[in-house]
Amino acid sequence: MENPEEKIKEILALALEIDASKIDENSSQESISEWDSLNHLKLISELEKAFNLKLTLREITDAITFSNIANIIKNK
């Protein structure tokens, strides 16, 4: 199976319409100006489709950094 971190990076780049090279494990809503509330919803939708899961409201609100997203996906 593909490395989940690489897949998350691809999804982030796609949802935020930025280059994947701008994303690392320290990326967050604060460090990426394109990561606004609308793009966050796009990101959540893409993550749920790609990993075939449903995030809880708590997980959605916690998914504001790359490392948090990776941990949430790993724990599903």
SELUM-539345 format. One record per residue: residue in three letters; x negated, z negated, y negated of N, C-alpha, C in turn. Coordinates in pm, whole numbers, padded with zeros to 5 digits, always signed. Each point is the difference from the previous one (the first is absolute). Last residue first. Example, Ala and Ser with C-alpha at 12.3 -4.5 7.8 and 13.67 -1.06 7.14 Angstrom:
BEGIN
Ser-01285-00708+00225-00082-00006-00119+00077-00073-00109 Ala-00029+00007+00572+00089+00000-00119-00090+00000-00120 
END
This chain:
BEGIN
Lys+00750-01236-00533+00132+00049+00041-00001+00034+00147 Asn-00385-00143-00271+00080-00109+00055+00138+00042+00045 Lys-00315+00303-00209-00062-00052+00123+00086-00106+00067 Ile+00134+00171-00423+00014+00103+00104-00056-00052+00133 Ile-00057-00274-00378+00142+00008+00034+00021+00099+00115 Asn-00434-00034-00183+00037-00120+00078+00146+00004+00044 Ala-00156+00345-00285-00065+00009+00131+00037-00118+00088 Ile+00147-00010-00446+00073+00103+00077-00060+00011+00140 Asn-00223-00281-00300+00129-00058+00040+00079+00100+00085 Ser-00403+00152-00189-00024-00094+00110+00129-00068+00046 Phe+00016+00297-00373-00033+00072+00123-00015-00097+00117 Thr+00321-00154-00389-00143+00030+00012-00022+00073+00132 Ile+00430-00148-00128-00050+00048-00129-00152+00016-00003 Ala+00406-00165+00312-00079+00122+00026-00053+00061-00130 Asp+00307-00385+00048-00139-00037+00025-00092+00122+00012 Thr+00474+00045-00054-00053-00061-00122-00146-00043+00017 Ile+00220+00183+00373+00000+00101-00105-00060-00058-00129 Glu+00074-00289+00364-00115+00088+00024-00011+00106-00109 Arg+00375-00284-00015-00123-00078-00023-00123+00088+00016 Leu+00418+00178+00115-00013-00010-00145-00129-00074-00036 Thr-00025+00240+00463+00093-00096-00060-00020-00001-00151 Leu-00095+00432+00330-00060-00115-00067+00109-00090-00057 Lys-00034+00360+00426+00082-00038-00115-00062-00125-00060 Leu-00199+00443+00319+00037-00140-00011+00085-00022-00124 Asn-00296+00391+00181+00125-00022+00071+00039-00148+00003 Phe-00372+00240-00229-00028-00100+00103+00125-00037+00080 Ala+00019+00332-00350-00125+00029+00072-00026-00097+00115 Lys+00379-00063-00296+00012+00122+00082-00123+00020+00087 Glu-00004-00358-00305+00100-00025+00104+00017+00122+00091 Leu-00282+00041-00376-00059-00090+00100+00097-00024+00115 Glu+00155+00247-00371-00097+00078+00079-00065-00086+00108 Ser+00293-00215-00303+00074+00096+00081-00093+00080+00091 Ile-00195-00287-00317+00067-00077+00106+00074+00093+00095 Leu-00191+00196-00384-00103-00046+00093+00064-00075+00118 Lys+00274+00126-00359-00041+00118+00077-00100-00039+00108 Leu+00119-00333-00300+00113+00030+00090-00029+00122+00086 His-00311-00107-00331-00003-00104+00104+00113+00024+00101 Asn-00026+00266-00389-00091+00045+00105-00015-00104+00111 Leu+00263-00122-00368+00060+00116+00065-00088+00051+00115 Ser-00162-00353-00276+00110-00043+00086+00066+00116+00075 Asp-00507+00080-00127+00107-00067-00074+00116-00032+00095 Trp-00505+00196+00011+00076-00084+00093+00102-00082-00078 Glu-00335+00288-00201+00113+00078+00055+00091-00082+00091 Ser-00413-00174-00190+00107+00010-00101+00122+00077+00052 Ile-00369-00310+00252+00042+00141+00002+00121+00016-00092 Ser-00204-00428+00069-00117+00088-00015+00036+00148-00002 Glu+00328-00359+00057-00072-00025-00125-00116+00097-00022 Gln+00260+00000+00400+00083+00047-00110-00074-00017-00132 Ser-00333+00037+00396+00123-00076-00021+00082+00063-00112 Ser-00494+00029+00343+00099+00066-00085+00129-00082-00007 Asn-00415-00077+00266+00028-00084-00117+00106+00061-00092 Glu-00178+00216+00398+00068-00122+00043+00033-00094-00115 Asp-00026+00512-00129-00082-00078+00093+00072-00130+00033 Ile+00059+00520-00277+00062-00113+00070-00102-00067+00091 Lys-00060+00410-00257+00019-00107-00099+00051-00129+00065 Ser-00058+00417+00239-00131-00061-00027+00009-00113-00103 Ala+00375+00282+00117-00023-00108+00097-00134-00070-00025 Asp+00290+00239-00390-00099+00036+00100-00029-00120+00089 Ile+00487+00042-00228-00139-00015-00044-00092+00042+00114 Glu+00508-00075-00031-00050+00128-00050-00137-00014-00064 Leu+00290-00324+00241-00041-00024-00138-00052+00126-00069 Ala+00146+00007+00458+00109-00061-00076-00035-00018-00148 Leu-00335+00172+00300+00115+00090-00007+00109-00057-00091 Ala-00376-00268+00094-00040+00115-00081+00117+00096-00021 Leu+00066-00364+00293-00014-00045-00139-00033+00117-00092 Ile+00003+00088+00457+00137-00021-00049-00002-00047-00146 Glu-00415+00045+00225+00064+00132-00018+00139-00014-00062 Lys-00220-00396+00121-00068+00062-00115+00062+00137-00031 Ile+00142-00222+00387+00053-00067-00119-00060+00063-00125 Lys-00173+00145+00407+00137+00050-00017+00064-00061-00125 Glu-00421-00157+00130-00011+00138-00049+00138+00060-00027 Glu-00019-00429+00193-00047-00004-00139-00011+00140-00058 Pro+00115-00057+00463+00110-00028-00093-00044-00003-00146 Asn-00216+00303+00397-00028-00127-00067+00109-00029-00103 Glu+00121+00309+00420-00072+00007-00127-00019-00141-00057 Met+00046+00072+00531+00083+00000-00120-00087+00000-00125 
END
